[in-house]
Amino acid sequence: MPERRPCRLCGETILVGHEECPECGYNPQRMMTILSGVLFITGAALVPFVGDLAAGISLTGVVLFAWAAVWARPTR
């Protein structure tokens, strides 16, 4: 029998290895990719105005993107 786990958003049980919850549509990798992209673009746009702080925001976006690539993989 295939292994199941709860969805992180709605709690519905889904098959391990599925990238998206069939009940609510939650996809952790897509969510983290969107968040990291927004942080990277926001930080890059603010660099000329606030310097180091904006560079830190951009770096946070890059780190979150890399973390999402590893974290969102299904575990077996």
Backbone as numpy.savetxt, mean C-alpha at the origin, in Angstrom:
# Nx Ny Nz CAx CAy CAz Cx Cy Cz
-7.95 -28.85 1.05 -8.79 -27.67 1.05 -7.90 -26.42 1.05
-8.22 -25.43 0.23 -7.40 -24.22 0.16 -7.40 -23.45 1.48
-6.28 -22.83 1.77 -6.12 -22.06 3.01 -6.87 -20.73 2.88
-7.50 -20.32 3.97 -8.26 -19.06 3.98 -7.74 -18.14 5.07
-7.99 -16.85 4.90 -7.62 -15.85 5.89 -8.67 -14.75 5.88
-8.79 -13.96 6.96 -9.78 -12.88 6.96 -9.27 -11.67 6.16
-10.19 -10.98 5.52 -9.87 -9.72 4.84 -9.52 -8.69 5.91
-8.53 -7.86 5.65 -8.10 -6.86 6.63 -9.09 -5.72 6.78
-9.99 -5.56 5.82 -10.93 -4.45 5.88 -12.30 -4.88 6.40
-12.89 -5.92 5.79 -14.26 -6.30 6.17 -14.34 -7.56 7.02
-13.25 -8.35 7.09 -13.25 -9.55 7.90 -13.78 -10.80 7.20
-14.28 -10.66 5.98 -14.77 -11.82 5.21 -13.60 -12.76 4.95
-13.83 -14.06 5.00 -12.75 -15.01 4.73 -12.51 -15.12 3.23
-11.24 -15.02 2.84 -10.87 -15.11 1.44 -9.74 -16.12 1.29
-9.59 -16.63 0.10 -8.51 -17.59 -0.17 -7.15 -16.91 -0.10
-6.19 -17.57 0.53 -4.84 -17.06 0.56 -4.33 -17.07 -0.88
-3.74 -15.98 -1.30 -3.25 -15.86 -2.66 -4.11 -14.94 -3.51
-5.35 -14.69 -3.07 -6.19 -13.75 -3.80 -5.71 -12.34 -3.48
-5.60 -11.53 -4.50 -5.10 -10.18 -4.29 -6.18 -9.22 -3.83
-7.45 -9.56 -4.09 -8.53 -8.65 -3.78 -9.68 -9.40 -3.11
-10.28 -8.76 -2.12 -11.42 -9.36 -1.43 -12.63 -9.33 -2.35
-13.28 -10.47 -2.58 -14.45 -10.49 -3.45 -15.66 -9.78 -2.83
-15.65 -9.63 -1.52 -16.78 -9.01 -0.83 -16.72 -7.48 -0.88
-15.58 -6.90 -0.48 -15.48 -5.43 -0.39 -14.53 -4.82 -1.43
-13.73 -5.65 -2.09 -12.82 -5.14 -3.12 -11.50 -4.63 -2.59
-11.25 -4.82 -1.29 -10.01 -4.32 -0.70 -8.80 -5.04 -1.28
-7.81 -4.26 -1.69 -6.56 -4.79 -2.23 -5.44 -4.01 -1.55
-4.74 -4.60 -0.57 -3.74 -3.85 0.19 -2.60 -3.31 -0.67
-2.19 -4.03 -1.68 -1.08 -3.55 -2.51 -1.51 -2.31 -3.29
-2.71 -2.31 -3.83 -3.19 -1.14 -4.57 -3.31 0.06 -3.65
-3.82 -0.15 -2.43 -3.98 0.96 -1.49 -2.63 1.58 -1.12
-1.64 0.73 -0.83 -0.32 1.23 -0.46 0.37 1.90 -1.65
0.16 1.39 -2.86 0.76 1.99 -4.05 0.19 3.38 -4.28
-1.11 3.52 -4.12 -1.75 4.83 -4.29 -1.24 5.81 -3.23
-1.21 5.39 -1.97 -0.73 6.25 -0.89 0.72 6.68 -1.12
1.57 5.73 -1.48 2.98 6.07 -1.68 3.15 7.00 -2.87
2.38 6.81 -3.93 2.46 7.71 -5.09 2.03 9.12 -4.74
0.96 9.24 -3.96 0.50 10.56 -3.54 1.56 11.25 -2.68
2.15 10.52 -1.74 3.19 11.11 -0.90 4.41 11.53 -1.72
4.81 10.70 -2.67 5.98 11.02 -3.49 5.73 12.27 -4.32
4.59 12.34 -4.99 4.28 13.49 -5.84 4.12 14.76 -5.01
3.44 14.66 -3.88 3.27 15.81 -3.00 4.62 16.33 -2.51
5.47 15.42 -2.05 6.79 15.82 -1.58 7.63 16.43 -2.68
7.60 15.83 -3.87 8.39 16.36 -4.99 7.92 17.75 -5.39
6.61 17.99 -5.34 6.08 19.30 -5.70 6.43 20.36 -4.66
6.61 19.96 -3.41 6.89 20.92 -2.34 8.38 21.18 -2.11
9.27 20.40 -2.72 10.71 20.55 -2.48 11.18 22.00 -2.67
10.79 22.69 -3.75 11.28 24.07 -3.91 10.82 25.02 -2.81
9.73 24.69 -2.14 9.16 25.59 -1.15 9.58 25.29 0.28
9.65 24.04 0.65 9.97 23.70 2.03 11.19 22.80 2.18
11.87 22.52 1.10 13.16 21.84 1.14 13.17 20.47 1.78
13.88 20.37 2.89 14.13 19.08 3.53 12.86 18.35 3.95
11.89 19.08 4.41 10.63 18.44 4.82 9.97 17.74 3.63
9.91 18.43 2.50 9.29 17.84 1.31 10.10 16.66 0.80
11.41 16.76 0.88 12.25 15.63 0.47 11.96 14.43 1.36
11.75 14.67 2.63 11.39 13.60 3.56 10.05 12.98 3.22
9.09 13.80 2.80 7.78 13.28 2.41 7.93 12.39 1.17
8.72 12.84 0.19 8.96 12.04 -1.01 9.64 10.72 -0.67
10.63 10.78 0.20 11.34 9.57 0.62 10.39 8.62 1.32
9.48 9.15 2.12 8.48 8.32 2.79 7.61 7.60 1.76
7.24 8.30 0.68 6.46 7.68 -0.38 7.20 6.53 -1.03
8.49 6.71 -1.28 9.30 5.66 -1.90 9.41 4.46 -0.96
9.65 4.72 0.32 9.76 3.65 1.31 8.45 2.88 1.42
7.33 3.60 1.46 6.03 2.93 1.53 5.76 2.08 0.30
6.18 2.55 -0.87 6.00 1.77 -2.09 6.78 0.46 -2.00
8.03 0.54 -1.57 8.85 -0.67 -1.44 8.28 -1.59 -0.37
7.83 -1.02 0.73 7.26 -1.82 1.81 5.98 -2.52 1.34
5.14 -1.81 0.56 3.90 -2.39 0.07 4.18 -3.57 -0.86
5.23 -3.46 -1.64 5.56 -4.54 -2.57 5.88 -5.83 -1.82
6.48 -5.71 -0.65 6.82 -6.88 0.15 5.66 -7.27 1.06
5.09 -6.33 1.75 4.07 -6.58 2.77 2.78 -7.13 2.19
2.37 -6.67 1.02 1.07 -7.04 0.47 1.08 -8.41 -0.20
2.24 -9.03 -0.34 2.28 -10.37 -0.94 1.58 -11.35 -0.02
0.81 -12.25 -0.60 0.17 -13.25 0.25 1.21 -14.13 0.94
0.96 -14.48 2.18 1.90 -15.34 2.89 1.40 -16.77 2.85
2.30 -17.69 2.64 1.93 -19.11 2.61 2.86 -19.88 3.50
